[in-house]
Amino acid sequence: MWRGFTVLSGALIGLGAVGLLPQEKANVPGTDVIAARQASLDMSAITFHSMGDAMKAGREAKTQAYSAAVLEKWAKALPKMFPAGTGDGETTTESQAMSAIWQDHAGFDREAAHYADATAKLSALAAANDTVSFTKQLEEVNASCNSCHSRYKSGAQGSPRK
């Protein structure tokens, strides 16, 4: 009995030690990061505009709770989608990300944090079904997008490129 316990204990300690070893980082090519970032930004624009259309159609804020929560989740992930080496001309994929993102990373992070805060408030207002405040908050989210884009994005908004 003790022998089995000792063997089991040793195996568990060995497995635990494996879990403590440094894990290999995922290495995603810059072209894939740019493609994911562009697709996500396009989907966030579609989500944002569909919420605005819903409000114009007289829907309640609670009907947009899922969309607002998704936008909030994306806003938290957004800053990590701009690793070094993924600016325009640094890969074979065209990018509208300006070099200012990496030259003024603290400023970019502040803009991204403002966007995350604005979308978190939007999500909370949807959950509370505060339609009037939700509609006004959509304007704040839009202003946050425009503020960041004016500093860190070249080119106009538009249909997704292939």
N, C-alpha and C positions, 0 to 999 in steps of 0.2 A: 504494500500500500504506500509506504513512504517513498519507495523507489519511483512509483508512478507519479506521485506528487512532485518529487524532485525533477523528474523529466519534464513534466508539464510546466513547472515554474521556470525551468531553464528555457524552454521553448517560448514562453510568454515574454521573458526578459529579452531574449534574442529578437523577437518580433518587435518589441517596444524600442529596442536600440535602432533597428532599421528605420523606424518611423522618425527617429531623431536625426538621422543623417540628412545633410542638405539635399534638397530635391532639385533636380535639374529644371532650369527655367524654360518655359516654352519659347521657342524662337520663331516668331511669325514674321515672314518677309514684309518689308516696308510696303510693297505693292498691295499685299493683302490687307494691311492695316489701313491704307488709304481707301481701298475699296469698301471695307467695312465702315469706316468713318463716313464716307460719302453716302452710302446706302442708309446708314442710321440717321444722318442729317436730313436726307430726303424724306425718310419715314417720319421724322419728328416734325418736319414742315407740313406734311400731309395731315398728321394727327392734330397739330395746332390749328390748321385751317378748317378741319372738319369740326372741331369744337366751336370755332367762331361761327361756322354755318349753322350748327345746332342751336346756338344762342340766338342768332338772327331769326331762326324758325320758331322761336318761342319755347324751346325745350327747357326742362329744369336742369340745374347744375348736376344733380345726382345722376343723371343719365350719362354724364361725361366723366364719372369717377374713375372708371378703368383707364380711359385715355389720359386723364390728368396724372394718374399714378404711374403710367408707363412713361410719360414725359418726365416726371420727377425722377424716375429710375435712370433714364437716359442722361439727364442732366448731371447726375452724380458720376456717371461713367465717362462723360465727355472729355474731361481734361486728360485722361490716360490714353486717349485715341490720337494723341499728337506726340509720339516719341521722337527723339532726335533721328534725323535721317529720313523723315517723311514729308519734308517741305517740297515745294515745286522745284523741279529740276534735280532732285536728289534720288529719284527713282525713274523708271520708265513710265510711270503713271502720272497723268496730269493732275495737278492739285491746285486749288485756289488758296491754300494755306500760305499766308505771307510769312516771310522770315522773321517778322516782328514777334511771332509767337515764341520763338526760341531766343530771340534777342531780349525780349521783355517778358520773360516767363512769369515773373511775379504779377505783372499787370494782366496777363492772360489768365492766370489762376484767379485773380480778383474778379474778372469778368465772368469766368465760369462759376465762381461761388455765388455771384449775384444771380445768375441764371438758375442755379440750383435752389437758391432761396425763393426765387419768384415762382418756380414750378412747385416747390413744396407747399407754398401758400395756396397756389391754385388747386392742388390736390386736396388740401384740407378744406377749402371752400366747397369743392365738389362733394366731399364726404358729408359736409354739414348741410348740403343742399341750399347754400346761400347763393341763389342765382344772380342777384344784382351785384354782389361783391365778386363773384366768379367772373362775370362778364367784364367788370372793370379790371380784374387781375389779368385777364387775357391781354389787355393793353400793356400792362407792366411786363409780362413775359415777352411780348413782341418788342417792346423798347429795349429789353435786355439783349435779345437776339441782335437787333439792329446796332446797338452800341458795340458789341463784340465784333460783329461783321465789319463795321466801319473801320476798326483798328487792325483786324487780323485776317481779313478775307479779301482777296482780289476778285473782281468780276461780279456780275449781277447774279441774283437768284434766278432760278428758272427750272425748267424741266430737267430731270436727271439725264446725264450724259451716259452713253454706252461705252 
